[in-house]
């Protein structure tokens, strides 16, 4: 393991849990001794002038003190690291135990041929530092699976890329135990995804003030308006600041959740749902059963096709949208990286992290799926249907809720359909629940 030399900065406190850095208690003591974080300097305002014009000084101050954990530095990880470091975060910790291979050179710009055989995180570190010396960089080559749940506590956002479902779900559960936002992302050639579990996140939307007052109500089963206020923009025009709250589901529940009913309300709408979601669920199930990606053997292809058909049926999608042509293209792309795809997904993920840190704009809720062949990136909100007590302040929308506590959500307790009784004891499964 190699620890980067920290840059002198109020946001450069080394994360707990890594070798050669201070312990949790010592880090907390050091932070307290330093006192409040100073406001952004004039030099930083000049450096980040263009982005400050977009999201404001307060948002930039939150960004500059953020500690981000990035797990795996493959193609999409390269893009995320680049974008977040250039945005001016406080510190970036990269955890990657793999070595640089020749395949990495196609979509990863932090390493070169001379780095083949070296630890990937160590090889990329000098290039990451050059992007923005103000950002403290920490490197770990220890396997993430060896880390306890408390390892994730010092970070404001945790991002895991290009991993199997079981590992991602374990990291997600650990993040929920310490109430940390979690992102997962991965690519397979022309295909890729971004998943977000922010647990419960509040953000502010600025919009032109209307003659009709905004009501404090639930807009959807996961999004509600919690507060409103009035202000004036830089041009002196009246604007309305609307504070909204989004509720999220953990990965292991979202991966088994049905599509929102409006996507299945007509056959035409159902046909518009891309089969990529089916493919991702099938490949994760294949990895769970076989321990790796499908090969070109007849047995693997038969098993994957069977799993894809089952997942497609579970999603209640028309059978004709899962074509042999799609399955062939998807299988041919498995395990590969394409620079344009990693650039798009890494940019989208980093932008969402910046929005979350700045508490501006609506974040991804909760799956972004990208098909490079069709150049489309739809977002789907996939959540299990819960039976919840009616909240009189939310109206009928309060009949369906998301449990955000560390109990049910972190454990992912439920039956095969992921349905849990929110009014019962933790882990009590609802027999024959009514979908509202």
MIFIMAR-685495 format. One record per residue (C-alpha): residue number from 1; x, y, z; residue in three letters. Coordinates in steps of 0.001 Angstrom, whole numbers, plus 500000, padded with zeros to 6 digits. Layout:
<recs>
+-----+--------+--------+--------+---------+
| num |      X |      Y |      Z | residuo |
+-----+--------+--------+--------+---------+
| NUM |      X |      Y |      Z |     ALA |
...
+-----+--------+--------+--------+---------+
</recs>
This chain:
<recs>
+-----+--------+--------+--------+---------+
| num |      X |      Y |      Z | residuo |
+-----+--------+--------+--------+---------+
|   1 | 500000 | 500000 | 500000 |     UNK |
|   2 | 501196 | 503478 | 499208 |     UNK |
|   3 | 499797 | 506560 | 500896 |     UNK |
|   4 | 499940 | 509726 | 498840 |     UNK |
|   5 | 501647 | 512712 | 500359 |     UNK |
|   6 | 498741 | 514889 | 501498 |     UNK |
|   7 | 498490 | 518366 | 500058 |     UNK |
|   8 | 498323 | 521083 | 502702 |     UNK |
|   9 | 494614 | 521791 | 502879 |     UNK |
|  10 | 491838 | 521964 | 505444 |     UNK |
|  11 | 490062 | 519256 | 503447 |     UNK |
|  12 | 493071 | 516943 | 503227 |     UNK |
|  13 | 492547 | 514918 | 506377 |     UNK |
|  14 | 493670 | 511342 | 505621 |     UNK |
|  15 | 490868 | 508791 | 505732 |     UNK |
|  16 | 490701 | 506386 | 508641 |     UNK |
|  17 | 491252 | 502696 | 507996 |     UNK |
|  18 | 494278 | 503012 | 505685 |     UNK |
|  19 | 497815 | 502169 | 506698 |     UNK |
|  20 | 500234 | 504935 | 507592 |     UNK |
|  21 | 497492 | 507411 | 508416 |     UNK |
|  22 | 495932 | 508457 | 511694 |     UNK |
|  23 | 493221 | 506436 | 513413 |     UNK |
|  24 | 489562 | 507474 | 513632 |     UNK |
|  25 | 490047 | 509041 | 517039 |     UNK |
|  26 | 493223 | 510869 | 516058 |     UNK |
|  27 | 491681 | 512155 | 512844 |     UNK |
|  28 | 488666 | 513450 | 514739 |     UNK |
|  29 | 490963 | 515149 | 517250 |     UNK |
|  30 | 492994 | 516767 | 514492 |     UNK |
|  31 | 489849 | 518015 | 512751 |     UNK |
|  32 | 488497 | 519484 | 515973 |     UNK |
|  33 | 491829 | 521169 | 516708 |     UNK |
|  34 | 491852 | 522854 | 513321 |     UNK |
|  35 | 488489 | 524459 | 514013 |     UNK |
|  36 | 485905 | 525432 | 511386 |     UNK |
|  37 | 486842 | 525025 | 507732 |     UNK |
|  38 | 487865 | 528404 | 506314 |     UNK |
|  39 | 485764 | 529828 | 503509 |     UNK |
|  40 | 486857 | 529484 | 499915 |     UNK |
|  41 | 489865 | 531626 | 499012 |     UNK |
|  42 | 490118 | 534238 | 496272 |     UNK |
|  43 | 492547 | 531999 | 494381 |     UNK |
|  44 | 490030 | 529143 | 494408 |     UNK |
|  45 | 487251 | 531449 | 493267 |     UNK |
|  46 | 489390 | 532430 | 490293 |     UNK |
|  47 | 490347 | 528806 | 489586 |     UNK |
|  48 | 486793 | 527457 | 489771 |     UNK |
|  49 | 485099 | 530573 | 488405 |     UNK |
|  50 | 483144 | 528850 | 485614 |     UNK |
|  51 | 481627 | 526161 | 487809 |     UNK |
|  52 | 480903 | 528573 | 490645 |     UNK |
|  53 | 478803 | 530518 | 488141 |     UNK |
|  54 | 476801 | 527333 | 487618 |     UNK |
|  55 | 476175 | 526162 | 491168 |     UNK |
|  56 | 477293 | 529001 | 493456 |     UNK |
|  57 | 479951 | 529571 | 496108 |     UNK |
|  58 | 478124 | 527658 | 498856 |     UNK |
|  59 | 477957 | 524532 | 496709 |     UNK |
|  60 | 481656 | 524872 | 495842 |     UNK |
|  61 | 482498 | 525144 | 499540 |     UNK |
|  62 | 480729 | 521838 | 500170 |     UNK |
|  63 | 482552 | 520263 | 497240 |     UNK |
|  64 | 486002 | 521460 | 498360 |     UNK |
|  65 | 485605 | 519786 | 501775 |     UNK |
|  66 | 484210 | 516486 | 500450 |     UNK |
|  67 | 486066 | 513198 | 500937 |     UNK |
|  68 | 485335 | 510726 | 498134 |     UNK |
|  69 | 486105 | 506993 | 498070 |     UNK |
|  70 | 486553 | 505458 | 494615 |     UNK |
|  71 | 486822 | 501672 | 494387 |     UNK |
|  72 | 488473 | 500292 | 491224 |     UNK |
|  73 | 490259 | 502460 | 488728 |     UNK |
|  74 | 489171 | 500896 | 485451 |     UNK |
|  75 | 487938 | 502951 | 482493 |     UNK |
|  76 | 484871 | 504412 | 484175 |     UNK |
|  77 | 486858 | 504951 | 487383 |     UNK |
|  78 | 489408 | 506980 | 485410 |     UNK |
|  79 | 486661 | 509282 | 484171 |     UNK |
|  80 | 485105 | 509687 | 487615 |     UNK |
|  81 | 488474 | 510471 | 489213 |     UNK |
|  82 | 489337 | 512999 | 486511 |     UNK |
|  83 | 486029 | 514868 | 486728 |     UNK |
|  84 | 485858 | 514987 | 490522 |     UNK |
|  85 | 489482 | 516064 | 490942 |     UNK |
|  86 | 489034 | 518834 | 488379 |     UNK |
|  87 | 485859 | 519928 | 490183 |     UNK |
|  88 | 487965 | 520594 | 493290 |     UNK |
|  89 | 486872 | 518029 | 495879 |     UNK |
|  90 | 488747 | 517970 | 499186 |     UNK |
|  91 | 490272 | 514508 | 498920 |     UNK |
|  92 | 490058 | 511384 | 496801 |     UNK |
|  93 | 490872 | 507917 | 498119 |     UNK |
|  94 | 491399 | 505252 | 495450 |     UNK |
|  95 | 491194 | 501581 | 496451 |     UNK |
|  96 | 492316 | 499136 | 493742 |     UNK |
|  97 | 494222 | 495896 | 494320 |     UNK |
|  98 | 494535 | 494905 | 490629 |     UNK |
|  99 | 497589 | 495332 | 488400 |     UNK |
| 100 | 497751 | 497101 | 485050 |     UNK |
| 101 | 497114 | 494766 | 482110 |     UNK |
| 102 | 497388 | 495359 | 478389 |     UNK |
| 103 | 493591 | 495453 | 478170 |     UNK |
| 104 | 493599 | 498467 | 480489 |     UNK |
| 105 | 495435 | 500590 | 477941 |     UNK |
| 106 | 492431 | 500838 | 475616 |     UNK |
| 107 | 490168 | 502949 | 477839 |     UNK |
| 108 | 492384 | 504150 | 480711 |     UNK |
| 109 | 494426 | 507315 | 480250 |     UNK |
| 110 | 496223 | 507396 | 483615 |     UNK |
| 111 | 498449 | 504403 | 482747 |     UNK |
| 112 | 500789 | 503497 | 479881 |     UNK |
| 113 | 502589 | 500470 | 478478 |     UNK |
| 114 | 505423 | 501013 | 480953 |     UNK |
| 115 | 502949 | 500465 | 483824 |     UNK |
| 116 | 501874 | 496946 | 482783 |     UNK |
| 117 | 502358 | 494656 | 485781 |     UNK |
| 118 | 502330 | 497486 | 488349 |     UNK |
| 119 | 499530 | 498084 | 490827 |     UNK |
| 120 | 496943 | 500087 | 488919 |     UNK |
| 121 | 496237 | 502610 | 491675 |     UNK |
| 122 | 499940 | 503288 | 492258 |     UNK |
| 123 | 500626 | 503675 | 488534 |     UNK |
| 124 | 497766 | 506150 | 488065 |     UNK |
| 125 | 498469 | 508273 | 491160 |     UNK |
| 126 | 501074 | 510661 | 489639 |     UNK |
| 127 | 498789 | 511526 | 486722 |     UNK |
| 128 | 495811 | 512130 | 489014 |     UNK |
| 129 | 497893 | 514462 | 491193 |     UNK |
| 130 | 498901 | 516523 | 488180 |     UNK |
| 131 | 495261 | 517312 | 487369 |     UNK |
| 132 | 494751 | 519349 | 490541 |     UNK |
| 133 | 497460 | 519615 | 493226 |     UNK |
| 134 | 494911 | 521138 | 495608 |     UNK |
| 135 | 493145 | 517786 | 495978 |     UNK |
| 136 | 494604 | 515368 | 498528 |     UNK |
| 137 | 495083 | 511911 | 497034 |     UNK |
| 138 | 495270 | 508684 | 499034 |     UNK |
| 139 | 495999 | 505269 | 497517 |     UNK |
| 140 | 495303 | 501794 | 498856 |     UNK |
| 141 | 496105 | 498488 | 497150 |     UNK |
| 142 | 494428 | 496353 | 499810 |     UNK |
| 143 | 491351 | 494372 | 498647 |     UNK |
| 144 | 488183 | 496236 | 499566 |     UNK |
| 145 | 486638 | 492961 | 500760 |     UNK |
| 146 | 489038 | 492979 | 503730 |     UNK |
| 147 | 487724 | 496278 | 505065 |     UNK |
| 148 | 485178 | 496450 | 507927 |     UNK |
| 149 | 481985 | 498533 | 507628 |     UNK |
| 150 | 483586 | 501330 | 509676 |     UNK |
| 151 | 486108 | 501812 | 506857 |     UNK |
| 152 | 483484 | 503778 | 504901 |     UNK |
| 153 | 482582 | 506187 | 507717 |     UNK |
| 154 | 485062 | 509024 | 506910 |     UNK |
| 155 | 483795 | 509471 | 503353 |     UNK |
| 156 | 481018 | 511720 | 502103 |     UNK |
| 157 | 480344 | 509582 | 498998 |     UNK |
| 158 | 481383 | 506023 | 498118 |     UNK |
| 159 | 481686 | 504965 | 494456 |     UNK |
| 160 | 482274 | 501336 | 493427 |     UNK |
| 161 | 482845 | 500412 | 489783 |     UNK |
| 162 | 483037 | 497245 | 487701 |     UNK |
| 163 | 482255 | 494672 | 490404 |     UNK |
| 164 | 479893 | 491727 | 490790 |     UNK |
| 165 | 476508 | 492145 | 492444 |     UNK |
| 166 | 477374 | 490405 | 495731 |     UNK |
| 167 | 480397 | 492651 | 496317 |     UNK |
| 168 | 478479 | 495790 | 495365 |     UNK |
| 169 | 475595 | 494833 | 497648 |     UNK |
| 170 | 477975 | 494226 | 500558 |     UNK |
| 171 | 479579 | 497653 | 500106 |     UNK |
| 172 | 476136 | 499231 | 499741 |     UNK |
| 173 | 474964 | 497623 | 503002 |     UNK |
| 174 | 478080 | 498876 | 504808 |     UNK |
| 175 | 477445 | 502389 | 503477 |     UNK |
| 176 | 473885 | 502282 | 504763 |     UNK |
| 177 | 475084 | 501226 | 508206 |     UNK |
| 178 | 477164 | 504398 | 508397 |     UNK |
| 179 | 474643 | 506523 | 506427 |     UNK |
| 180 | 476870 | 507219 | 503429 |     UNK |
| 181 | 475628 | 507803 | 499848 |     UNK |
| 182 | 476610 | 504969 | 497505 |     UNK |
| 183 | 477066 | 504759 | 493743 |     UNK |
| 184 | 477718 | 501691 | 491603 |     UNK |
| 185 | 478683 | 501762 | 487940 |     UNK |
| 186 | 479992 | 499450 | 485277 |     UNK |
| 187 | 480407 | 499005 | 481545 |     UNK |
| 188 | 480331 | 496128 | 479081 |     UNK |
| 189 | 481528 | 497506 | 475764 |     UNK |
| 190 | 478699 | 499596 | 474295 |     UNK |
| 191 | 476536 | 499012 | 477391 |     UNK |
| 192 | 476728 | 500398 | 480904 |     UNK |
| 193 | 474858 | 501578 | 483966 |     UNK |
| 194 | 474966 | 503889 | 486965 |     UNK |
| 195 | 473096 | 503045 | 490164 |     UNK |
| 196 | 472518 | 505457 | 493052 |     UNK |
| 197 | 471506 | 504788 | 496654 |     UNK |
| 198 | 471581 | 508106 | 498486 |     UNK |
| 199 | 469366 | 506690 | 501287 |     UNK |
| 200 | 467568 | 510005 | 501894 |     UNK |
| 201 | 468724 | 513135 | 500107 |     UNK |
| 202 | 467460 | 516719 | 500170 |     UNK |
| 203 | 468219 | 519216 | 497435 |     UNK |
| 204 | 467055 | 522642 | 496280 |     UNK |
| 205 | 465500 | 523512 | 492939 |     UNK |
| 206 | 465533 | 527170 | 491909 |     UNK |
| 207 | 462769 | 528148 | 489505 |     UNK |
| 208 | 460779 | 531157 | 488379 |     UNK |
| 209 | 458236 | 532182 | 490943 |     UNK |
| 210 | 454692 | 531301 | 489966 |     UNK |
| 211 | 451378 | 532874 | 490929 |     UNK |
| 212 | 450309 | 529452 | 492186 |     UNK |
| 213 | 452031 | 528557 | 495472 |     UNK |
| 214 | 453930 | 525273 | 495641 |     UNK |
| 215 | 452351 | 522796 | 498024 |     UNK |
| 216 | 454357 | 520755 | 500511 |     UNK |
| 217 | 453212 | 517357 | 499279 |     UNK |
| 218 | 454519 | 514057 | 497943 |     UNK |
| 219 | 455111 | 514249 | 494198 |     UNK |
| 220 | 455848 | 510536 | 493800 |     UNK |
| 221 | 456280 | 507569 | 496115 |     UNK |
| 222 | 459959 | 508503 | 496553 |     UNK |
| 223 | 460029 | 512280 | 496055 |     UNK |
| 224 | 458298 | 514936 | 498146 |     UNK |
| 225 | 458399 | 518705 | 498556 |     UNK |
| 226 | 459455 | 519476 | 502130 |     UNK |
| 227 | 459858 | 523274 | 502091 |     UNK |
| 228 | 459611 | 526382 | 499901 |     UNK |
| 229 | 460991 | 529894 | 500131 |     UNK |
| 230 | 461269 | 532993 | 497997 |     UNK |
| 231 | 464375 | 534849 | 496882 |     UNK |
| 232 | 465813 | 536901 | 494029 |     UNK |
| 233 | 468286 | 535765 | 491408 |     UNK |
| 234 | 471382 | 537652 | 490245 |     UNK |
| 235 | 469214 | 539683 | 487875 |     UNK |
| 236 | 466938 | 540776 | 490708 |     UNK |
| 237 | 463987 | 538720 | 489536 |     UNK |
| 238 | 461879 | 536837 | 492080 |     UNK |
| 239 | 462529 | 533099 | 492200 |     UNK |
| 240 | 461225 | 530220 | 494265 |     UNK |
| 241 | 463549 | 527847 | 496115 |     UNK |
| 242 | 461908 | 524448 | 496472 |     UNK |
| 243 | 463476 | 521912 | 498826 |     UNK |
| 244 | 462745 | 518320 | 497860 |     UNK |
| 245 | 463575 | 514971 | 499431 |     UNK |
| 246 | 464330 | 511766 | 497524 |     UNK |
| 247 | 464176 | 508335 | 499175 |     UNK |
| 248 | 466215 | 505418 | 497844 |     UNK |
| 249 | 466413 | 501631 | 497967 |     UNK |
| 250 | 469563 | 499515 | 498387 |     UNK |
| 251 | 470979 | 497679 | 495386 |     UNK |
| 252 | 469914 | 494196 | 496432 |     UNK |
| 253 | 466274 | 495333 | 496610 |     UNK |
| 254 | 466374 | 497560 | 493531 |     UNK |
| 255 | 467824 | 494699 | 491484 |     UNK |
| 256 | 464735 | 492588 | 492152 |     UNK |
| 257 | 462145 | 495364 | 492036 |     UNK |
| 258 | 459492 | 495694 | 489324 |     UNK |
| 259 | 459352 | 498452 | 486781 |     UNK |
| 260 | 457082 | 501400 | 487652 |     UNK |
| 261 | 453551 | 500628 | 486524 |     UNK |
| 262 | 453388 | 503496 | 484026 |     UNK |
| 263 | 456111 | 501796 | 481964 |     UNK |
| 264 | 453878 | 498738 | 481653 |     UNK |
| 265 | 450506 | 500473 | 481352 |     UNK |
| 266 | 450371 | 499847 | 477591 |     UNK |
| 267 | 452152 | 497428 | 475303 |     UNK |
| 268 | 453677 | 500336 | 473397 |     UNK |
| 269 | 455291 | 501718 | 476547 |     UNK |
| 270 | 456501 | 498280 | 477607 |     UNK |
| 271 | 458166 | 497804 | 474230 |     UNK |
| 272 | 460107 | 501046 | 474757 |     UNK |
| 273 | 461892 | 499646 | 477828 |     UNK |
| 274 | 465327 | 498473 | 476612 |     UNK |
| 275 | 466315 | 494851 | 477302 |     UNK |
| 276 | 469576 | 496088 | 478869 |     UNK |
| 277 | 468058 | 495882 | 482357 |     UNK |
| 278 | 467255 | 492235 | 481635 |     UNK |
| 279 | 470818 | 491639 | 480432 |     UNK |
| 280 | 472401 | 493192 | 483521 |     UNK |
| 281 | 470231 | 491179 | 485905 |     UNK |
| 282 | 470973 | 488010 | 483959 |     UNK |
| 283 | 474748 | 488507 | 483936 |     UNK |
| 284 | 474786 | 489223 | 487681 |     UNK |
| 285 | 472785 | 486064 | 488319 |     UNK |
| 286 | 475170 | 484133 | 486060 |     UNK |
| 287 | 478148 | 485454 | 488041 |     UNK |
| 288 | 476486 | 484387 | 491269 |     UNK |
| 289 | 475925 | 480847 | 489968 |     UNK |
| 290 | 479150 | 480361 | 488004 |     UNK |
| 291 | 481645 | 482751 | 489557 |     UNK |
| 292 | 482467 | 484587 | 486325 |     UNK |
| 293 | 481189 | 486002 | 483053 |     UNK |
| 294 | 479669 | 483693 | 480405 |     UNK |
| 295 | 482147 | 482110 | 478003 |     UNK |
| 296 | 481356 | 481088 | 474426 |     UNK |
| 297 | 480705 | 477488 | 475436 |     UNK |
| 298 | 477321 | 476005 | 474614 |     UNK |
| 299 | 476536 | 475368 | 478283 |     UNK |
| 300 | 477258 | 478972 | 479316 |     UNK |
| 301 | 475291 | 480436 | 476432 |     UNK |
| 302 | 472331 | 478185 | 477192 |     UNK |
| 303 | 472377 | 479090 | 480887 |     UNK |
| 304 | 472660 | 482812 | 480198 |     UNK |
| 305 | 469809 | 482700 | 477675 |     UNK |
| 306 | 467631 | 480876 | 480204 |     UNK |
| 307 | 468435 | 483416 | 482920 |     UNK |
| 308 | 467777 | 486357 | 480593 |     UNK |
| 309 | 464414 | 484916 | 479579 |     UNK |
| 310 | 463459 | 484483 | 483240 |     UNK |
| 311 | 464529 | 488024 | 484179 |     UNK |
| 312 | 462679 | 489456 | 481190 |     UNK |
| 313 | 459532 | 487639 | 482240 |     UNK |
| 314 | 459906 | 488846 | 485838 |     UNK |
| 315 | 460012 | 492430 | 484547 |     UNK |
| 316 | 456751 | 491716 | 482644 |     UNK |
| 317 | 458271 | 492936 | 479395 |     UNK |
| 318 | 457100 | 491707 | 475976 |     UNK |
| 319 | 458979 | 488586 | 474926 |     UNK |
| 320 | 459646 | 489965 | 471451 |     UNK |
| 321 | 461882 | 492778 | 472829 |     UNK |
| 322 | 464438 | 490250 | 474084 |     UNK |
| 323 | 465781 | 489357 | 470667 |     UNK |
| 324 | 468551 | 486959 | 469755 |     UNK |
| 325 | 470336 | 489909 | 468119 |     UNK |
| 326 | 470410 | 491827 | 471410 |     UNK |
| 327 | 471625 | 488789 | 473357 |     UNK |
| 328 | 474386 | 488240 | 470796 |     UNK |
| 329 | 475521 | 491877 | 470965 |     UNK |
| 330 | 475370 | 491935 | 474760 |     UNK |
| 331 | 477409 | 488741 | 475128 |     UNK |
| 332 | 480000 | 489978 | 472630 |     UNK |
| 333 | 480488 | 493144 | 474702 |     UNK |
| 334 | 480803 | 491514 | 478129 |     UNK |
| 335 | 483995 | 492358 | 480005 |     UNK |
| 336 | 485236 | 494955 | 477516 |     UNK |
| 337 | 485744 | 498716 | 477830 |     UNK |
| 338 | 485186 | 501418 | 475227 |     UNK |
| 339 | 486537 | 504899 | 475928 |     UNK |
| 340 | 483476 | 506844 | 474612 |     UNK |
| 341 | 481128 | 504797 | 476808 |     UNK |
| 342 | 483264 | 505119 | 479939 |     UNK |
| 343 | 483582 | 508857 | 479247 |     UNK |
| 344 | 479821 | 509326 | 479067 |     UNK |
| 345 | 478985 | 507241 | 482133 |     UNK |
| 346 | 481901 | 508554 | 484183 |     UNK |
| 347 | 480882 | 512105 | 483341 |     UNK |
| 348 | 477241 | 511463 | 484248 |     UNK |
| 349 | 478202 | 509848 | 487563 |     UNK |
| 350 | 480666 | 512584 | 488523 |     UNK |
| 351 | 478148 | 515288 | 487640 |     UNK |
| 352 | 475558 | 513622 | 489851 |     UNK |
| 353 | 478045 | 513425 | 492733 |     UNK |
| 354 | 478779 | 517141 | 492346 |     UNK |
| 355 | 475040 | 517893 | 492380 |     UNK |
| 356 | 474571 | 515760 | 495500 |     UNK |
| 357 | 477468 | 517414 | 497315 |     UNK |
| 358 | 476188 | 520861 | 496361 |     UNK |
| 359 | 472596 | 519853 | 497156 |     UNK |
| 360 | 471465 | 521279 | 493839 |     UNK |
| 361 | 469365 | 519675 | 491107 |     UNK |
| 362 | 467549 | 516371 | 491151 |     UNK |
| 363 | 469907 | 513374 | 491451 |     UNK |
| 364 | 469709 | 510086 | 489556 |     UNK |
| 365 | 466751 | 508046 | 490836 |     UNK |
| 366 | 467991 | 505334 | 490777 |     UNK |
| 367 | 469140 | 503442 | 487604 |     UNK |
| 368 | 470706 | 505050 | 484546 |     UNK |
| 369 | 471070 | 502552 | 481676 |     UNK |
| 370 | 473199 | 503348 | 478638 |     UNK |
| 371 | 473029 | 501618 | 475261 |     UNK |
| 372 | 475743 | 502947 | 472985 |     UNK |
| 373 | 474228 | 501339 | 469905 |     UNK |
| 374 | 471017 | 503352 | 470305 |     UNK |
| 375 | 472725 | 506334 | 472007 |     UNK |
| 376 | 470044 | 506350 | 474726 |     UNK |
| 377 | 470374 | 506634 | 478498 |     UNK |
| 378 | 466962 | 506290 | 480177 |     UNK |
| 379 | 466598 | 506508 | 483949 |     UNK |
| 380 | 464287 | 504143 | 485840 |     UNK |
| 381 | 463198 | 504379 | 489474 |     UNK |
| 382 | 463086 | 500762 | 490640 |     UNK |
| 383 | 461863 | 500217 | 494186 |     UNK |
| 384 | 460085 | 497390 | 496005 |     UNK |
| 385 | 456460 | 498040 | 496859 |     UNK |
| 386 | 456099 | 498491 | 500610 |     UNK |
| 387 | 452983 | 498577 | 502747 |     UNK |
| 388 | 453356 | 501690 | 504886 |     UNK |
| 389 | 451159 | 503608 | 507312 |     UNK |
| 390 | 449317 | 506530 | 505756 |     UNK |
| 391 | 450954 | 509885 | 506371 |     UNK |
| 392 | 448183 | 512463 | 506576 |     UNK |
| 393 | 450541 | 515206 | 505372 |     UNK |
| 394 | 451348 | 513304 | 502186 |     UNK |
| 395 | 447862 | 512310 | 501119 |     UNK |
| 396 | 447319 | 509138 | 499129 |     UNK |
| 397 | 450967 | 509044 | 498064 |     UNK |
| 398 | 451844 | 508174 | 501664 |     UNK |
| 399 | 450380 | 504709 | 501156 |     UNK |
| 400 | 453565 | 503571 | 499466 |     UNK |
| 401 | 456880 | 504275 | 501156 |     UNK |
| 402 | 460557 | 503419 | 501282 |     UNK |
| 403 | 462176 | 502368 | 504540 |     UNK |
| 404 | 465351 | 504394 | 504932 |     UNK |
| 405 | 466580 | 503127 | 508293 |     UNK |
| 406 | 469668 | 500958 | 508643 |     UNK |
| 407 | 467540 | 497979 | 509674 |     UNK |
| 408 | 465401 | 496666 | 506838 |     UNK |
| 409 | 467039 | 498650 | 504042 |     UNK |
| 410 | 470610 | 497648 | 504855 |     UNK |
| 411 | 469742 | 494007 | 505314 |     UNK |
| 412 | 467417 | 493859 | 502335 |     UNK |
| 413 | 464920 | 491646 | 504173 |     UNK |
| 414 | 461955 | 490469 | 502140 |     UNK |
| 415 | 460408 | 487661 | 500167 |     UNK |
| 416 | 461202 | 486791 | 496557 |     UNK |
| 417 | 459417 | 489920 | 495358 |     UNK |
| 418 | 461164 | 492157 | 497887 |     UNK |
| 419 | 457927 | 493095 | 499712 |     UNK |
| 420 | 458276 | 493983 | 503391 |     UNK |
| 421 | 455618 | 495117 | 505862 |     UNK |
| 422 | 456730 | 498530 | 507028 |     UNK |
| 423 | 454293 | 498540 | 509963 |     UNK |
| 424 | 455364 | 495136 | 511278 |     UNK |
| 425 | 458490 | 494056 | 513114 |     UNK |
| 426 | 461723 | 494182 | 511140 |     UNK |
| 427 | 461919 | 491307 | 508705 |     UNK |
| 428 | 458243 | 490333 | 508790 |     UNK |
| 429 | 457151 | 489415 | 505272 |     UNK |
| 430 | 453689 | 490412 | 504119 |     UNK |
| 431 | 451640 | 487452 | 502868 |     UNK |
| 432 | 449896 | 488289 | 499584 |     UNK |
| 433 | 450460 | 492039 | 499826 |     UNK |
| 434 | 448330 | 494486 | 497925 |     UNK |
| 435 | 450223 | 496522 | 495363 |     UNK |
| 436 | 448999 | 500096 | 495558 |     UNK |
+-----+--------+--------+--------+---------+
</recs>
